[in-house]
Structure formats: C-alpha cells, structure tokens
C-alpha cells in the first residue's frame, strides 16, 4: 500500500540532533541499525507523521532495542547516506514477526513528502512489499543524498526492533540458513506427531494423544510466531495474536493432561491431580477471557511460567517416590522451562533479545520432545516389566494352587481307600 504524505520533508537544520547516519558503501553489505536509531513513544496511537516529525526522539543506546510489552505506538527514525553504486539494491528488514502494524515512511525524491507502506501481522499478507515472513522494504536510492526514514510500530506482544539494512544478495543468502533451520525443526515436529499418533491408534493409550496435542500446540505457536503460517497457510487473513494465544492454550492444557497421565497422579498424588485439574480449567477460562484485552500476552506468559513450575514440582515428587520414568521427564522439563523463562523475560523486556531467544527455541523444544519420547519408552518398559512380574506371580500362584489341589486329592484318595477298607468291618458289625 503506497501513498504520498502531504507534509514536506524536514530540512537538514532540524535533523542535527539525530544520531549519526548509516553510510552505505560497496564494501559492506549488512548494517545493524540499533545504535543509529532514535525512538519516540506516542502514548496515543492517533498521532500521524505530521505530528511526530518535529517531536523529540530519544537516541537508542542498545544494539538491539527491546521495549517489552507496549500498548502505545512506537516511532523510529534513522538517517541513511548512500555512497555505494546506484546499481546496488538495498533493503530494510525488521527481523521480527510480532509487530501488529508496521508503517514505513521513505522520503520522496522531490523532498515534498513520503512514500508510505502500511503492513503488519494484523493485516493480510498481501500488504507486504516482499513475499517474506519478516517485514522487508526496498530502499530505492536514486542519488547519494541523505535520507531520513521513519517507521511506526504497534504490537500486543513484546516489541523488539531488530532493524538491519542489507544488500539484497546478502539478505537472501542469510535467509537460506534460517529457512533450513526452520525446516529441520518443523520436520522433526511433524515426524514426532505422526509417530506418536500411530502409537495412540495402535495402543489406545490416551497419553500419546495428549503428547501429540502438546506438539501440535507448539508447532501451531511456532507457525504463528515465525510468520510462516501467515506467509503460506492463511495469507489472506490477518495473523492475529489471538490465534497464537489459542495455540499456547492447547499446548499448556495438553501438557497438564500429559503430565497427569504420565506421572499417574490420580493414583499416587490424588491431591495434586485435583489441583492440576482445577489449574487446567483456570488457564482455559483466563486465556479465553483475556484474548480481547491488552493483558492477554502477560496472562499467557504468567500461566506458562506458573504451570511449568507446578509440573516440574510434580515430576520431582514422583522421582522422590522412585518412579523410574520420571527422571527422563525431569530432564525433558528443563529445556522448555528454560526456554519459557528466557522468552517470557525477553518479551517483558527484562533480558536482552538475542540469538538464543529466537534461534534456540526450536532446538530446545526438539530436545525436550526427544527426552519425553525416551520417558515414554521407559514407561513402556516399566509397564512391560510390571506385566511380566504380574504374569510370573500369577504363574507361581497357579502352580501353588495346582500343588495344593494335588495334595488335597492325595489326602482325599487316602481317606477314601481307608473308608473302603473299613466298609466290610462296619457291615459285619451292623449284621
């Protein structure tokens, strides 16, 4: 969506306070913009570009600004000076998918306004300039003059601003590695879903259904979070944050059910089992009620952290009760628990947003799924051992019963022979 603003571009005298410009050259093909940004938080979302161009912006002092959860509109600006050849194609990429709306303002060549592109996850995918999960904009330099570029961002989730300028070739090459990583992770999840679904159909054990729903919930969440679902599956519709919340709801609810089944809480921890049942109902009601509110993201994060610690505590108690499969369950818990804590603190702005937060989440969850699979296998082995013990015990009891029956038969035979021997004598006595 491209249109022209009616305002005139500001002159250089009004821009002296802006951070040093990014200078593009042919020698370098990637420019992180964190320290070149200036940020202005508009408490009302009604301000337009005309209102903010003369406002005082705050220079960024971080390589990767992480503002946490914001209900206000965030305006970002930076200066770019192109000293590369004009044949070089440059793009601006916001390497994050959570922004609800992203408005891009590029100065027109005649300095009388801006070319504007309005997109975001809350709009159909067709509003994007590039067919990509990130928010990517071309930088059409027609001269070597300095440009001041603005972006307006809003989000219901944590707002991170990983802005970079790339040459088009560098961006595509870097993106190939990211796509490969996502493909491996998604492939792993799909294989595990198919395998455990087969086990559920074969063994008729609900624990595998709960595990399948747990993985589906996470995969659904990642498709929303990574922007792949919006790009490939529901591109004609907005990628509302509420869809992601429902995915997390499915994941947390099935995780509780999986825990109850796996750790046999109903039999061995009845009080905790009732508590987990109540908690599962509470998270369903809390998340669904909070979906239309601004508190939805915080409530989802809070529920995720609380449930993780409750499940970890339950697994630890079962381990103290010498339930062997719980050791794998505990190991599997640490990976998603660590991931949930780091992602939650990052979303709230308490810790820096970085490589681990985004690129290691799929790895830690894949490791967790693998360890849960080991736990299920160990549980199957334990069940088989218990069945064998029960069968052996039943066989011993059967042999003992057979021996007792034989002994009773021998005693009865002896009594019968004795009575038969005594019968003539008794007959004589009666006569």
Secondary structure, DSSP 4 states (H G I P E B T S, - for coil): -EEE-SSPPPPGGGGTTSPPPEEE-SS--EEE-GGG-EEEEESSTT--HHHHTTSPPEEP-SSS-EEEE-SSEEEEEEEEEE-S-TTS-EEEEE--S--SEEEEEEE-TTSS-EEEEEE-TTS-GGG-SSSSSSEEEEE---SS-EEEEEEEEE-SSEEE--EEEEEHHHHHHHHHHHHHHHHHHHHHHHHHHHHHHHHHHHH--HHHHHHHHHHHHHHHHHHHHSSHHHHHTSTTS---HHHHHHHHHHHHHHHHHHHHHHHTHHHH-HHHHHHHHHHHHHHHHHHHHHTTSTTHHHHHHHHHHHHHHHHHHHHHHHHHTT-TTHHHHHHHHHHHHHHHHHHHHHHTTSS---HHHHHSHHHHHHHHHHHHHHHHHHHHHHHHHHHHHHHHHHHHHHHHHHHHHHHHHHHHHHHHHHHHHHHHHHHHHH-
